[in-house]
């Protein structure tokens, strides 16, 4: 376990603020940024980094869900259906992580990040909305006010089996790599299941808190959660999430997608290099 100093706590707080801002902005939890930082810059063991990251994912989920209340972006019904598959995957991933080497986990992280980045770029101009507010959203779809069009838009959920499989994989990857799962769910729901990016991000942020909790419990049980550093990271995430929510409301969707793809590609390269050292 790393020795806690005031300098280290402040560094972790700053990293948490940056990760919280990006996580809230993109609905992916922030773990995809924190895990590489902890392992590459601070040289934490991967399991320690993942355990701290999962606690910050819970904090991001709480902040984003509270911030989106009343805006109709969170699709509660759809999210709870997917949560069943996500939690099952999360429990399996946390157990599996105890039996894999650090280099294997880092290479897996790299591959996942690269795939998701390519999906986001390929779907840069896809919006998945119906501009008729009277359109039928179906059983699991929804509607919300969209700033880009200046009115209420509607969307329908498509390919439900794909959404369930993606959620299971997201839960597994979440606990395995400590990244919250939103990094898989948001692109998958947006690219293949007809959910607009803002709705996918808000719904994912609502879900990832439950997902991360189930994984964090396993890491805690193995003594891999460093409580003082986790507390510093959570405080930073809470501060950063507030800024990310306000910035996200003013940013066009295409730029959010481009930012997400760029960050994921950088992280993918860094983790691949680390995993092969």
GIPE-V768371 format. One record per run of one state. SS is the DSSP state (H for helix, E for strand, L for the rest). FROM is the first residue (numbers start at 1). LEN is the number of residues. If there is no record, write none. Layout:
# GIPE-V768371
ss = [SS:SS]
from = [FROM:FROM]
len = [LEN:LEN]
This chain:
# GIPE-V768371
ss = [L:H:L:H:L:H:L:H:L:H:L:E:L:E:L:E:L:H:L:H:L:H:L:H:L:H:L]
from = [1:6:27:31:42:46:69:76:98:102:123:130:131:142:147:151:156:160:178:182:193:197:222:227:249:253:276]
len = [5:21:4:11:4:23:7:22:4:21:7:1:11:5:4:5:4:18:4:11:4:25:5:22:4:23:2]
